[in-house]
Amino acid sequence: MCLLAGALLLGGRASAIWPFDRPSYPDPATDLPGAAAQILSQAIRIQTVNPPGDELPLAKYLAGVLRKQGIETRVVDTPSGDSKVGRAALWARVKGSGHGRPVILLSHLDVVPADPNEWAVAPFEGVVGGGYVIGRGALDAKGLTVVQLLALVQLARAPVPLDRDTILLATPDEETGGQDGAGYFVREHAALLSNAEYLLTEGGGILVGNPGTPPVWGISVVEKTPCWIRVVAHGTPGHSSAEPRDAAVPRLLDALSRIRELETEVRVVPEVASMFAALAPYAAPEDRSGLADLPSALHSDPAFRSRFLADRGQNALVRNTFSITVLQGALKTNVLPAEASAELDARLLPGERCEDFADEVRAAIEDPGVSVEPILSFNARSSPVDTPLFHAIEQVAAEIDPGAIVVPRVIAGFTDAHYFRDLGIVSYGFVPRWLPPQESRGIHGPNERISIQNLERGVRALVRILETLARPSAEPKP
């Protein structure tokens, strides 16, 4: 049954399909694709759904892989919350000559839940077949962890050290905001970051478009500000056989209806304008001039504005967006609760404050019986693009992907990069993997998968970027 489902998912007969019965893997020096596939498969099988996370066993497994290669490694305990097995971050380092400040490779070990009924294969079996590794975390972000880990292995085996240390950091808790993961690490273990200069993490990548269009190497330099809000409606509790006029649930529904009518303002931040200007020459002819000067076109060209905003992804880059994601009321059908609540996931344009958006929500509701309070937020900071690391990525793109477009980008989601930008570390979201649009939909969705070729190419591209950034300055080792 599993074999059949895998073959259907992959669009053909699977050449090999299994989950591995033991955490063995080939030597990365002789079989990099096989090592990447098997290590990732095992990582997927070690379940780290957040909450509660349970990342400690995975951190220990990956630490064992690194120690086998003679790499300096630590498993750093982090706040465990409701986890019964424990939570932890993985830290490792390959020393350089010390002429440059370190670069950090950041990923996360936790994943979001997966409903097996929505998948063609079991989401936590680490199935490998038809050239793919399939399972929750294959893209977000255990696949990235494995690529960065194997890049570190390649650097450790190089005959000449780079001119700076390379630090691997894989943290827990990113999927729920990272406060007990990357946030905890930078607060309590900043010394292990060794005054790093650069960081690479998720958030950008290589988009493969239609035939005839160049691949786009998108490097995330800033993210929208998360603004999670709880809306609580208060009412008279009691038996549901006689509903009072101020019942909490109808009051909440009325408030949510008003929130959904909230129209947020269109605003183009400089990073978004630059990104679309770079892509303009490759757009449909009728959109090229508008994308070249996006702020002006959205203001003065109604037809272009309508086309542009009809795309959900583009719309999210030029205005504050929000979704109603959680609803809570009574615990029983025949009970009127004293409170009914909802949670909103809002994403704000860089430079905007969560409290200001909460004020907009309060004004839209206009009901003193409904409270509106932020529950998670942080400020967005931008990283500069005129840096040796950005230029190293540009150079490698030209070498291995001729004709590719390299653009700074803004992402509508958020990552743990902001914790490191707050420390002054230049942080880019860039994952060296080549994804067509339909494959990227597996992130947080069913049938998440990554090709083994992508894993191998990702390792080699990342090593090349790090070599280009940190030119060797030491003599070969004896």
C-alpha positions as CSV (number, residue, x, y, z in Angstrom):
1,M,0.0,0.0,0.0
2,C,2.8,2.4,0.9
3,L,4.7,1.6,-2.3
4,L,1.6,2.2,-4.4
5,A,0.9,5.5,-2.7
6,G,4.5,6.6,-3.2
7,A,4.4,5.7,-6.8
8,L,1.2,7.7,-7.3
9,L,2.6,10.7,-5.5
10,L,5.8,10.7,-7.5
11,G,4.0,10.2,-10.8
12,G,5.6,6.9,-11.7
13,R,7.1,3.7,-10.4
14,A,9.3,4.3,-7.4
15,S,12.9,3.1,-8.0
16,A,13.4,2.7,-4.3
17,I,11.2,3.3,-1.3
18,W,11.6,2.7,2.3
19,P,11.8,4.1,5.7
20,F,15.1,3.1,7.1
21,D,15.1,0.6,9.9
22,R,18.3,2.0,11.5
23,P,20.1,5.3,11.5
24,S,22.9,4.2,9.1
25,Y,24.1,6.2,6.1
26,P,26.9,6.2,3.5
27,D,30.1,8.1,3.9
28,P,29.3,11.7,2.6
29,A,32.7,11.8,0.9
30,T,31.9,8.9,-1.4
31,D,28.1,9.1,-1.6
32,L,26.8,12.6,-0.8
33,P,23.3,12.1,-2.2
34,G,22.8,8.8,-0.4
35,A,24.1,10.3,2.9
36,A,21.8,13.3,2.5
37,A,18.8,11.1,1.8
38,Q,19.3,8.7,4.6
39,I,20.2,11.3,7.3
40,L,17.1,13.4,6.3
41,S,14.9,10.3,6.3
42,Q,16.0,9.4,9.8
43,A,15.5,13.1,10.9
44,I,11.9,13.0,9.7
45,R,11.3,9.8,11.6
46,I,12.3,11.4,14.8
47,Q,9.1,13.3,15.4
48,T,9.4,16.9,16.5
49,V,5.9,18.3,16.0
50,N,5.6,21.6,17.9
51,P,4.0,21.7,20.3
52,P,5.5,20.1,22.3
53,G,8.6,19.9,20.1
54,D,10.6,17.0,21.6
55,E,13.6,18.1,19.7
56,L,16.3,16.6,22.1
57,P,16.5,13.2,20.4
58,L,16.9,14.7,17.0
59,A,19.6,17.1,18.2
60,K,21.5,14.1,19.7
61,Y,21.2,12.1,16.5
62,L,22.6,14.9,14.4
63,A,25.3,15.6,16.9
64,G,26.3,12.0,16.5
65,V,26.6,12.4,12.8
66,L,28.9,15.4,13.3
67,R,31.0,13.8,16.0
68,K,31.6,10.9,13.8
69,Q,33.3,13.3,11.4
70,G,35.4,14.8,14.2
71,I,33.5,18.1,14.3
72,E,33.2,20.1,17.5
73,T,29.6,19.7,18.6
74,R,27.3,20.6,21.5
75,V,23.7,19.7,22.4
76,V,22.4,22.7,24.3
77,D,19.3,22.2,26.5
78,T,16.5,24.7,26.1
79,P,13.3,25.3,28.0
80,S,11.2,22.1,27.8
81,G,7.7,23.4,28.4
82,D,5.3,20.5,28.0
83,S,7.9,18.2,26.4
84,K,8.4,14.9,28.2
85,V,11.6,14.0,26.3
86,G,13.2,17.4,26.3
87,R,14.0,20.2,23.9
88,A,17.5,21.2,22.7
89,A,19.5,23.1,20.1
90,L,22.4,21.7,18.1
91,W,25.6,23.8,17.8
92,A,28.7,22.8,15.9
93,R,31.7,24.6,14.6
94,V,34.5,24.2,12.0
95,K,37.3,26.5,12.8
96,G,38.9,28.8,10.3
97,S,42.1,30.8,10.3
98,G,40.5,33.6,12.4
99,H,41.1,36.3,9.9
100,G,37.4,37.0,9.4
101,R,34.4,36.9,11.8
102,P,32.3,33.7,11.8
103,V,29.3,32.9,9.6
104,I,26.3,31.1,11.1
105,L,24.2,28.5,9.3
106,L,20.8,28.5,11.0
107,S,17.9,26.1,10.7
108,H,15.3,24.7,13.1
109,L,14.4,21.2,14.2
110,D,10.7,21.5,15.0
111,V,7.9,21.0,12.5
112,V,4.2,21.7,12.2
113,P,1.6,18.9,12.5
114,A,0.6,16.7,9.6
115,D,-2.7,14.9,9.1
116,P,-2.0,11.4,7.7
117,N,-5.4,11.4,6.0
118,E,-4.2,14.2,3.7
119,W,-1.0,12.5,2.7
120,A,-0.3,9.9,0.0
121,V,2.4,8.4,2.3
122,A,2.9,8.4,6.0
123,P,4.2,11.9,6.9
124,F,6.6,10.7,9.6
125,E,8.1,7.6,8.0
126,G,10.9,9.4,6.0
127,V,9.9,7.6,2.8
128,V,12.5,7.7,0.0
129,G,11.5,6.9,-3.5
130,G,11.6,8.1,-7.1
131,G,14.5,10.4,-6.3
132,Y,12.7,12.2,-3.4
133,V,12.6,12.2,0.4
134,I,9.0,12.6,1.5
135,G,7.8,13.7,4.9
136,R,7.0,16.5,7.3
137,G,10.1,18.7,7.5
138,A,11.6,17.7,4.1
139,L,11.5,21.4,3.1
140,D,10.7,23.1,6.4
141,A,13.3,22.8,7.7
142,K,14.9,19.4,8.3
143,G,16.1,19.3,4.7
144,L,17.8,22.6,5.3
145,T,19.4,21.3,8.5
146,V,20.8,18.3,6.6
147,V,22.2,20.5,3.8
148,Q,23.9,22.8,6.2
149,L,25.2,19.9,8.3
150,L,26.7,18.2,5.3
151,A,28.2,21.5,4.1
152,L,29.9,21.7,7.4
153,V,31.3,18.1,6.9
154,Q,32.7,19.1,3.5
155,L,34.4,22.2,5.1
156,A,35.8,20.1,7.9
157,R,37.4,17.7,5.3
158,A,38.9,20.5,3.2
159,P,42.7,20.6,3.1
160,V,42.8,24.4,3.6
161,P,40.6,26.1,6.2
162,L,38.5,29.1,5.4
163,D,39.5,32.4,6.8
164,R,36.6,32.4,9.3
165,D,34.8,29.9,11.5
166,T,31.6,28.3,10.2
167,I,29.0,27.7,12.9
168,L,26.0,25.4,12.6
169,L,23.0,26.2,14.7
170,A,19.7,24.2,14.6
171,T,17.2,25.4,17.1
172,P,13.8,24.2,18.5
173,D,10.6,26.2,18.7
174,E,10.8,28.2,15.5
175,E,7.3,27.2,14.4
176,T,5.7,28.9,17.5
177,G,7.9,32.1,17.5
178,G,11.3,30.8,18.6
179,Q,11.3,32.4,22.0
180,D,12.3,29.1,23.6
181,G,14.7,28.3,20.7
182,A,16.7,30.9,18.9
183,G,15.5,33.6,21.3
184,Y,16.7,31.6,24.3
185,F,20.0,30.8,22.6
186,V,20.9,34.4,21.9
187,R,19.9,35.4,25.4
188,E,21.7,32.7,27.3
189,H,24.5,31.4,25.0
190,A,25.5,34.5,22.9
191,A,29.2,33.6,23.5
192,L,28.8,30.5,21.3
193,L,27.9,32.9,18.4
194,S,31.5,34.2,18.6
195,N,30.7,37.7,17.5
196,A,29.5,36.4,14.1
197,E,29.3,38.7,11.1
198,Y,26.9,36.8,8.9
199,L,24.0,34.4,9.1
200,L,22.2,32.3,6.4
201,T,18.8,30.7,7.2
202,E,15.5,29.9,5.6
203,G,13.2,32.5,3.9
204,G,14.7,32.7,0.4
205,G,15.7,30.3,-2.3
206,I,15.8,29.6,-6.0
207,L,12.5,29.8,-7.8
208,V,12.3,27.8,-11.0
209,G,9.8,29.2,-13.4
210,N,8.4,28.3,-16.7
211,P,10.7,27.2,-19.6
212,G,12.4,30.2,-21.1
213,T,12.4,32.2,-17.9
214,P,15.5,32.5,-15.8
215,P,15.7,31.0,-12.3
216,V,15.3,33.7,-9.6
217,W,17.8,33.6,-6.6
218,G,15.8,35.4,-4.0
219,I,17.7,36.5,-0.9
220,S,15.4,37.6,2.0
221,V,16.7,40.8,3.6
222,V,13.7,41.7,5.7
223,E,10.5,40.1,6.8
224,K,7.0,41.3,7.6
225,T,6.4,41.8,11.3
226,P,4.3,39.1,13.0
227,C,1.4,40.4,15.1
228,W,-0.6,37.7,16.8
229,I,-3.7,39.0,18.5
230,R,-6.3,37.5,20.8
231,V,-9.8,38.8,20.6
232,V,-12.0,38.0,23.7
233,A,-15.8,38.6,23.8
234,H,-17.3,38.7,27.3
235,G,-20.9,37.7,28.0
236,T,-23.3,36.4,30.6
237,P,-22.7,32.7,31.2
238,G,-25.4,30.1,31.9
239,H,-27.5,27.4,30.3
240,S,-27.9,27.4,26.6
241,S,-31.7,27.0,26.7
242,A,-32.1,30.7,27.3
243,E,-29.6,32.8,25.5
244,P,-29.1,36.4,26.9
245,R,-28.7,39.4,24.6
246,D,-25.0,39.7,25.6
247,A,-24.0,36.1,25.0
248,A,-20.2,35.8,24.4
249,V,-20.3,33.7,21.2
250,P,-22.6,35.9,19.1
251,R,-20.7,38.9,20.3
252,L,-17.5,37.4,19.1
253,L,-19.0,36.5,15.8
254,D,-20.2,40.0,15.3
255,A,-16.7,41.3,16.2
256,L,-15.0,39.0,13.7
257,S,-17.4,40.0,11.0
258,R,-16.4,43.6,11.5
259,I,-12.7,42.7,11.5
260,R,-13.1,40.9,8.2
261,E,-14.4,44.1,6.7
262,L,-11.2,45.9,7.7
263,E,-9.4,47.3,4.6
264,T,-5.7,47.8,5.1
265,E,-3.8,50.5,3.2
266,V,-1.5,49.6,0.3
267,R,2.1,50.8,0.9
268,V,5.2,49.8,-1.0
269,V,8.4,49.6,1.2
270,P,11.7,50.2,-0.6
271,E,12.8,46.6,-0.5
272,V,9.6,45.5,-2.2
273,A,9.9,48.2,-4.9
274,S,13.5,47.1,-5.6
275,M,12.6,43.5,-5.8
276,F,9.8,44.0,-8.4
277,A,11.9,46.5,-10.4
278,A,14.6,43.8,-10.8
279,L,11.9,41.3,-12.0
280,A,10.2,43.7,-14.3
281,P,12.1,42.9,-17.5
282,Y,10.9,39.3,-17.3
283,A,7.2,40.0,-16.5
284,A,4.3,40.0,-19.0
285,P,4.7,43.0,-21.4
286,E,1.6,44.7,-20.0
287,D,3.1,44.7,-16.4
288,R,6.7,45.6,-17.1
289,S,6.4,49.4,-16.7
290,G,4.2,49.0,-13.6
291,L,6.6,46.7,-11.8
292,A,9.5,48.9,-12.7
293,D,7.9,51.7,-10.7
294,L,5.5,49.9,-8.4
295,P,4.6,52.7,-6.0
296,S,3.6,55.0,-8.8
297,A,1.7,52.3,-10.8
298,L,-0.3,51.1,-7.8
299,H,-1.4,54.7,-7.2
300,S,-2.1,55.8,-10.8
301,D,-2.9,52.8,-12.9
302,P,-6.2,51.1,-11.8
303,A,-6.0,48.2,-14.3
304,F,-2.4,47.3,-13.2
305,R,-3.4,47.7,-9.5
306,S,-6.3,45.3,-10.0
307,R,-4.0,42.7,-11.7
308,F,-1.3,43.1,-9.1
309,L,-3.4,42.8,-6.0
310,A,-5.4,39.9,-7.4
311,D,-2.3,37.8,-6.7
312,R,-2.4,36.8,-3.0
313,G,1.4,36.6,-2.7
314,Q,1.9,40.0,-4.2
315,N,-1.0,41.6,-2.3
316,A,0.7,40.4,1.0
317,L,3.9,42.3,0.2
318,V,2.2,45.7,-0.1
319,R,-0.2,45.8,2.8
320,N,-0.9,44.5,6.3
321,T,-2.7,41.1,6.1
322,F,-4.4,39.0,8.7
323,S,-6.2,35.7,9.1
324,I,-8.5,34.4,11.8
325,T,-7.0,31.1,12.8
326,V,-8.2,30.0,16.3
327,L,-11.7,29.9,17.8
328,Q,-12.6,28.9,21.3
329,G,-16.0,28.9,23.1
330,A,-17.7,26.6,25.6
331,L,-16.5,23.1,26.4
332,K,-20.0,21.6,26.1
333,T,-22.9,22.2,23.7
334,N,-25.4,23.2,26.4
335,V,-23.2,25.8,28.1
336,L,-23.1,29.5,27.5
337,P,-19.5,30.5,28.1
338,A,-18.5,33.7,30.0
339,E,-15.9,34.2,27.3
340,A,-15.4,33.3,23.7
341,S,-12.1,34.1,21.9
342,A,-10.4,34.1,18.6
343,E,-6.8,34.5,17.5
344,L,-5.6,36.5,14.5
345,D,-2.3,36.0,12.7
346,A,-1.5,39.4,11.2
347,R,1.6,40.2,9.2
348,L,2.6,43.8,9.2
349,L,4.8,45.7,6.7
350,P,8.3,46.6,8.0
351,G,8.2,49.6,10.2
352,E,4.7,49.1,11.5
353,R,3.8,48.4,15.2
354,C,1.5,45.6,16.4
355,E,-0.1,47.8,19.0
356,D,-1.1,50.3,16.3
357,F,-2.7,47.5,14.3
358,A,-4.5,46.3,17.5
359,D,-5.9,49.8,17.8
360,E,-7.3,49.5,14.3
361,V,-9.0,46.3,15.2
362,R,-10.5,47.8,18.4
363,A,-11.8,50.7,16.4
364,A,-13.3,48.4,13.8
365,I,-15.1,46.3,16.5
366,E,-16.5,49.3,18.5
367,D,-17.7,47.1,21.4
368,P,-16.4,47.7,25.0
369,G,-17.4,44.1,25.7
370,V,-14.7,42.8,23.4
371,S,-11.0,43.0,24.4
372,V,-8.1,43.0,21.9
373,E,-4.6,42.2,23.0
374,P,-1.3,41.3,21.2
375,I,0.1,38.0,22.2
376,L,3.3,37.9,20.0
377,S,5.2,40.5,18.1
378,F,8.6,41.8,17.3
379,N,10.1,44.5,15.1
380,A,11.4,43.8,11.6
381,R,14.9,44.9,10.8
382,S,16.5,45.0,7.3
383,S,19.9,43.6,6.4
384,P,22.0,45.6,3.8
385,V,22.7,44.1,0.4
386,D,26.1,45.7,-0.4
387,T,28.0,43.1,1.6
388,P,30.7,40.4,0.7
389,L,28.2,37.7,1.5
390,F,25.5,39.0,-0.8
391,H,28.1,39.5,-3.6
392,A,29.4,35.9,-3.0
393,I,25.9,34.6,-3.6
394,E,25.7,36.7,-6.8
395,Q,29.0,35.3,-8.0
396,V,28.1,31.7,-7.3
397,A,24.7,32.1,-9.0
398,A,26.6,33.3,-12.1
399,E,29.0,30.4,-12.0
400,I,26.5,27.5,-11.5
401,D,23.2,28.9,-12.8
402,P,24.1,31.2,-15.8
403,G,21.4,33.7,-16.5
404,A,19.9,33.5,-13.1
405,I,18.5,36.7,-11.5
406,V,19.6,37.5,-8.0
407,V,17.2,39.8,-6.1
408,P,16.8,40.9,-2.5
409,R,13.3,40.1,-1.3
410,V,10.8,40.6,1.4
411,I,9.0,37.6,2.8
412,A,5.4,37.7,4.1
413,G,6.3,35.1,6.8
414,F,8.8,35.3,9.5
415,T,11.8,33.3,10.6
416,D,14.2,33.3,13.5
417,A,16.5,35.7,11.7
418,H,15.2,38.7,13.6
419,Y,16.9,37.5,16.8
420,F,20.2,37.7,15.1
421,R,19.6,40.9,13.2
422,D,18.9,42.5,16.7
423,L,22.5,41.6,17.6
424,G,23.8,43.4,14.5
425,I,24.5,40.2,12.5
426,V,23.8,40.6,8.8
427,S,21.2,37.9,8.2
428,Y,19.9,36.6,4.9
429,G,17.2,34.1,4.2
430,F,18.6,31.9,1.4
431,V,18.3,28.2,0.9
432,P,20.2,26.8,-2.1
433,R,17.5,24.6,-3.5
434,W,15.7,24.8,-6.9
435,L,12.0,24.6,-6.4
436,P,9.2,25.0,-8.9
437,P,6.1,26.8,-7.5
438,Q,4.0,23.7,-7.1
439,E,6.7,21.9,-5.0
440,S,7.0,24.8,-2.6
441,R,3.4,24.3,-1.7
442,G,4.4,21.3,0.4
443,I,5.7,23.6,3.1
444,H,3.1,23.2,5.9
445,G,1.0,21.2,3.5
446,P,0.5,17.6,2.5
447,N,3.1,15.5,0.7
448,E,6.0,17.7,1.5
449,R,9.1,16.5,-0.3
450,I,12.5,17.4,-1.6
451,S,14.5,15.8,-4.4
452,I,17.7,14.1,-3.5
453,Q,19.3,16.0,-6.4
454,N,18.3,19.2,-4.6
455,L,19.9,18.1,-1.4
456,E,23.2,17.3,-3.2
457,R,23.2,20.5,-5.3
458,G,22.3,22.5,-2.1
459,V,25.3,21.2,-0.2
460,R,27.7,21.9,-3.1
461,A,26.2,25.4,-3.7
462,L,26.4,26.3,0.0
463,V,30.0,25.2,0.2
464,R,30.9,27.2,-2.8
465,I,29.2,30.3,-1.4
466,L,31.1,29.9,1.9
467,E,34.4,29.4,0.0
468,T,33.8,32.5,-2.1
469,L,33.0,34.5,1.0
470,A,35.9,33.3,3.1
471,R,38.8,33.0,0.7
472,P,41.5,30.7,2.2
473,S,44.4,32.6,3.7
474,A,46.3,29.7,5.4
475,E,48.8,27.3,4.0
476,P,47.6,23.8,3.3
477,K,47.6,21.5,6.3
478,P,50.5,19.1,6.4
